[in-house]
């Protein structure tokens, strides 16, 4: 539980960092939400594909549930979708899901390659 809390704090700080990095973009189109969710999908895919067997279960949970769970966000998507024009909301949702799934698959493939190559081993 400690590593999930620690990962959660780090993921929140990462999310704030993306928000600040994209501060100059119009807020109405949800750039920061899209970026963190797509990065999170790719990173989780990498973690799942690799397996991270060299880490303890507590550390794996800290990375996946803690860090990536707090870095990505569903609540911001829900708010964006309910406060946007219907066509924009549908397009945003489709882009998020299609690119998210594609990046998760790419991450899984890359994670498997890393696992077979011995990369990321302690």
C-alpha positions as CSV (number, residue, x, y, z in Angstrom):
1,X,0.0,0.0,0.0
2,X,2.9,2.4,0.7
3,X,4.2,2.1,-2.9
4,X,0.8,2.7,-4.3
5,X,0.5,5.9,-2.3
6,X,4.0,6.9,-3.2
7,X,3.3,6.2,-6.9
8,X,0.0,8.0,-6.6
9,X,1.7,11.1,-5.3
10,X,4.4,11.0,-8.1
11,X,1.7,10.4,-10.8
12,X,-0.2,13.4,-9.6
13,X,2.9,15.5,-9.8
14,X,3.5,14.2,-13.3
15,X,0.0,15.1,-14.3
16,X,0.4,18.6,-12.9
17,X,3.6,18.9,-14.9
18,X,1.9,18.0,-18.1
19,X,-0.9,20.5,-17.3
20,X,1.8,23.2,-16.8
21,X,3.7,22.3,-19.9
22,X,0.5,22.6,-22.0
23,X,-0.7,25.8,-20.2
24,X,-0.5,27.8,-23.4
25,X,-3.0,25.5,-25.3
26,X,-6.7,26.3,-25.2
27,X,-8.2,24.5,-22.3
28,X,-11.5,23.7,-24.1
29,X,-10.0,20.9,-26.1
30,X,-8.4,19.0,-23.3
31,X,-4.9,18.6,-24.6
32,X,-3.4,17.7,-21.2
33,X,-6.1,15.1,-20.6
34,X,-5.5,13.5,-24.0
35,X,-1.7,13.5,-23.6
36,X,-1.7,12.0,-20.1
37,X,-4.2,9.3,-21.0
38,X,-2.3,8.3,-24.2
39,X,1.1,8.3,-22.4
40,X,-0.5,6.3,-19.6
41,X,-2.0,3.8,-22.0
42,X,1.4,3.3,-23.6
43,X,3.3,3.1,-20.3
44,X,0.8,0.6,-18.9
45,X,1.1,-1.5,-22.0
46,X,4.9,-1.5,-21.6
47,X,4.6,-2.6,-18.0
48,X,2.1,-5.4,-18.8
49,X,4.0,-6.5,-21.8
50,X,7.3,-6.7,-19.9
51,X,5.7,-8.1,-16.8
52,X,8.2,-6.3,-14.6
53,X,8.9,-9.7,-12.9
54,X,12.1,-8.3,-11.4
55,X,10.1,-6.0,-9.2
56,X,8.2,-7.0,-6.1
57,X,4.4,-7.1,-6.5
58,X,4.2,-4.0,-4.2
59,X,6.5,-2.0,-6.5
60,X,4.6,-3.2,-9.6
61,X,1.4,-2.0,-8.0
62,X,3.0,1.3,-7.1
63,X,3.9,1.8,-10.7
64,X,0.7,0.6,-12.4
65,X,-2.1,1.3,-9.9
66,X,-0.4,4.2,-8.0
67,X,1.6,6.2,-10.6
68,X,-0.3,5.4,-13.8
69,X,-3.7,5.4,-12.0
70,X,-3.2,8.9,-10.7
71,X,-1.3,10.2,-13.8
72,X,-4.2,9.3,-16.1
73,X,-7.7,10.6,-15.6
74,X,-11.2,9.5,-16.3
75,X,-12.9,12.3,-14.4
76,X,-11.5,15.0,-16.7
77,X,-12.6,13.1,-19.7
78,X,-16.1,12.7,-18.2
79,X,-16.3,16.4,-17.5
80,X,-15.0,17.4,-20.9
81,X,-17.5,15.1,-22.6
82,X,-20.4,16.4,-20.7
83,X,-19.5,20.1,-21.1
84,X,-18.6,20.0,-24.8
85,X,-20.7,20.1,-28.0
86,X,-21.9,16.6,-28.7
87,X,-20.0,16.2,-32.0
88,X,-16.8,17.4,-30.4
89,X,-17.3,15.1,-27.4
90,X,-17.9,12.1,-29.6
91,X,-14.8,12.8,-31.7
92,X,-12.6,13.3,-28.6
93,X,-13.9,10.1,-27.1
94,X,-13.2,8.1,-30.3
95,X,-9.7,9.6,-30.7
96,X,-9.0,8.8,-27.0
97,X,-10.1,5.2,-27.2
98,X,-8.6,4.4,-30.6
99,X,-5.3,6.0,-30.0
100,X,-5.3,4.7,-26.4
101,X,-5.8,1.1,-27.5
102,X,-3.2,1.4,-30.3
103,X,-0.7,2.8,-27.9
104,X,-1.4,0.2,-25.3
105,X,-0.9,-2.5,-27.9
106,X,2.4,-0.9,-29.0
107,X,3.5,-0.7,-25.4
108,X,2.7,-4.3,-24.8
109,X,4.7,-5.3,-27.9
110,X,7.6,-3.1,-26.7
111,X,7.4,-4.4,-23.2
112,X,7.6,-8.0,-24.5
113,X,10.7,-7.1,-26.6
114,X,12.3,-5.6,-23.5
115,X,11.5,-8.7,-21.5
116,X,13.1,-11.0,-24.1
117,X,16.1,-8.8,-24.5
118,X,16.8,-8.5,-20.7
119,X,16.3,-4.8,-20.7
120,X,14.9,-3.1,-17.6
121,X,16.3,-5.9,-15.4
122,X,17.7,-4.8,-12.0
